[in-house]
Amino acid sequence: MSKPLTKRVLLLNLLRELAIKEPEGPIEVPEGLEGFGEVHYNPAACIACGKCINVCEDDALSLENVLDLSIFLDPHLNIDEIRSENRRILVELIRKLAKRMPERAIIVPDGIPGFGTIRYKRVFCTACKKCVEACTEGAIRILPIFNLKAIFEEMRSESR
């Protein structure tokens, strides 16, 4: 990990050592417990403006210059929930033109604003909700869950 050891990372390391059995799935965060939760990101609604990243004091969010077009073709995606008119038109256009599901994400060239993918590091997120407040498109929410298994997997992959 590139970040210095914080109280949060220390706590997570202690939990990993203490845990007899890793939970199979997310655990509901008890009401009133601050600092825990999980970012739910809707990539179809995101306009890659970077406001969420700029307000994240914990460096839990970053923007990658890749775009997975398959998210726009997901039949469960409700276009009406996308606030940006331009993004909604783009999704409709992609759906009309697509002949098949893309095999991989595309790289977005530098200098083309409005496209990209937000990456989220569970290890660093303190569920402060500043990213939610900064997002004008409603692309980010904090869910009251704590995915300890995913956090431990992230910690293992970061330490390699």
C-alpha positions as CSV (number, residue, x, y, z in Angstrom):
1,M,0.0,0.0,0.0
2,S,1.3,3.4,-0.8
3,K,-0.4,5.1,2.1
4,P,1.2,5.3,5.5
5,L,-0.3,3.1,8.2
6,T,-3.4,4.7,9.6
7,K,-5.7,3.8,12.5
8,R,-8.1,2.3,10.0
9,V,-5.5,0.1,8.3
10,L,-4.2,-0.9,11.7
11,L,-7.7,-1.9,12.8
12,L,-8.3,-3.8,9.7
13,N,-4.9,-5.7,10.1
14,L,-5.9,-6.5,13.7
15,L,-9.4,-7.7,12.6
16,R,-7.7,-9.9,9.9
17,E,-5.4,-11.5,12.6
18,L,-8.3,-11.9,15.0
19,A,-10.9,-13.2,12.6
20,I,-11.4,-17.0,13.1
21,K,-13.5,-17.2,10.0
22,E,-13.9,-14.5,7.3
23,P,-17.6,-13.7,6.7
24,E,-18.8,-15.0,3.4
25,G,-20.5,-11.8,2.4
26,P,-21.1,-8.2,3.5
27,I,-22.1,-7.5,7.1
28,E,-24.7,-4.9,7.9
29,V,-23.2,-1.9,9.7
30,P,-25.0,-1.4,13.1
31,E,-27.0,1.8,13.3
32,G,-24.9,4.6,14.9
33,L,-21.5,3.1,14.0
34,E,-19.7,5.8,12.0
35,G,-16.8,5.3,9.6
36,F,-18.0,2.1,8.0
37,G,-20.0,1.5,4.8
38,E,-19.4,0.7,1.2
39,V,-19.4,3.0,-1.8
40,H,-21.9,2.0,-4.4
41,Y,-20.9,3.5,-7.8
42,N,-23.2,3.7,-10.8
43,P,-20.8,4.0,-13.8
44,A,-23.6,4.7,-16.2
45,A,-24.6,7.9,-14.4
46,C,-21.0,9.0,-13.7
47,I,-19.7,11.9,-15.9
48,A,-16.1,11.4,-14.7
49,C,-15.9,15.0,-13.4
50,G,-13.6,14.1,-10.5
51,K,-15.5,16.0,-7.8
52,C,-15.8,12.9,-5.7
53,I,-12.1,12.3,-5.9
54,N,-11.2,15.9,-5.1
55,V,-13.2,15.8,-1.8
56,C,-12.0,12.3,-0.7
57,E,-9.5,13.0,2.0
58,D,-8.7,9.3,2.4
59,D,-7.6,8.7,-1.2
60,A,-10.2,5.9,-1.4
61,L,-11.3,7.0,-4.9
62,S,-9.4,7.4,-8.2
63,L,-10.3,7.9,-11.8
64,E,-9.0,5.5,-14.5
65,N,-9.0,6.3,-18.2
66,V,-11.1,3.2,-19.1
67,L,-14.7,2.8,-20.0
68,D,-16.6,-0.5,-19.9
69,L,-19.3,-0.1,-22.6
70,S,-21.0,-3.3,-21.4
71,I,-22.5,-1.4,-18.4
72,F,-24.5,0.7,-20.9
73,L,-25.9,-2.5,-22.5
74,D,-27.0,-4.0,-19.2
75,P,-30.7,-4.7,-19.5
76,H,-31.2,-3.9,-15.7
77,L,-29.8,-0.4,-16.2
78,N,-32.7,2.1,-15.8
79,I,-31.9,5.0,-18.2
80,D,-34.5,7.2,-16.4
81,E,-32.2,7.2,-13.4
82,I,-29.4,8.9,-15.3
83,R,-29.5,12.7,-14.6
84,S,-27.2,13.9,-17.3
85,E,-29.1,14.3,-20.6
86,N,-25.9,13.9,-22.6
87,R,-25.1,10.6,-20.8
88,R,-28.7,9.3,-21.3
89,I,-28.5,10.1,-25.0
90,L,-25.1,8.4,-25.3
91,V,-26.5,5.2,-23.5
92,E,-29.5,5.1,-25.9
93,L,-27.2,5.5,-28.9
94,I,-24.8,2.8,-27.7
95,R,-27.8,0.5,-27.2
96,K,-29.1,1.2,-30.8
97,L,-25.7,0.7,-32.4
98,A,-24.3,-2.3,-30.5
99,K,-24.3,-5.6,-32.4
100,R,-22.7,-7.6,-29.6
101,M,-21.4,-7.2,-26.0
102,P,-17.9,-5.7,-25.9
103,E,-15.1,-8.1,-24.9
104,R,-13.2,-5.6,-22.9
105,A,-13.2,-2.0,-21.6
106,I,-11.9,0.7,-23.9
107,I,-9.1,3.1,-23.0
108,V,-10.2,6.7,-23.0
109,P,-7.6,9.0,-24.6
110,D,-6.1,11.8,-22.5
111,G,-7.9,15.1,-23.0
112,I,-11.4,13.7,-23.4
113,P,-13.4,14.8,-20.4
114,G,-16.5,13.1,-19.1
115,F,-15.4,9.5,-19.6
116,G,-13.6,7.1,-17.2
117,T,-14.2,4.7,-14.4
118,I,-14.0,5.5,-10.7
119,R,-12.0,3.0,-8.7
120,Y,-12.8,2.5,-5.0
121,K,-10.4,1.2,-2.3
122,R,-12.4,-0.2,0.5
123,V,-9.4,-0.3,2.8
124,F,-9.1,3.5,2.9
125,C,-12.8,4.5,2.8
126,T,-14.2,5.9,6.0
127,A,-17.8,6.3,4.7
128,C,-17.7,10.1,5.4
129,K,-20.2,10.6,2.5
130,K,-18.3,13.7,1.1
131,C,-18.2,11.9,-2.3
132,V,-22.0,11.5,-2.2
133,E,-22.5,15.2,-1.4
134,A,-20.0,16.2,-4.2
135,C,-21.6,14.1,-6.9
136,T,-24.1,16.2,-8.8
137,E,-25.2,13.2,-10.9
138,G,-26.2,10.8,-8.1
139,A,-23.7,8.2,-9.3
140,I,-22.4,7.5,-5.7
141,R,-24.1,6.2,-2.6
142,I,-22.9,4.8,0.6
143,L,-24.5,1.5,1.6
144,P,-24.7,0.5,5.2
145,I,-22.6,-2.6,4.8
146,F,-19.1,-3.7,5.6
147,N,-17.6,-6.2,3.2
148,L,-14.8,-7.6,5.4
149,K,-14.0,-10.4,2.9
150,A,-13.5,-8.0,0.0
151,I,-11.4,-5.7,2.3
152,F,-9.1,-8.6,3.2
153,E,-8.8,-9.6,-0.4
154,E,-7.9,-6.0,-1.3
155,M,-5.3,-5.9,1.5
156,R,-3.8,-9.2,0.3
157,S,-3.6,-8.0,-3.3
158,E,-2.1,-4.6,-2.3
159,S,0.6,-6.3,-0.2
160,R,1.9,-8.3,-3.2
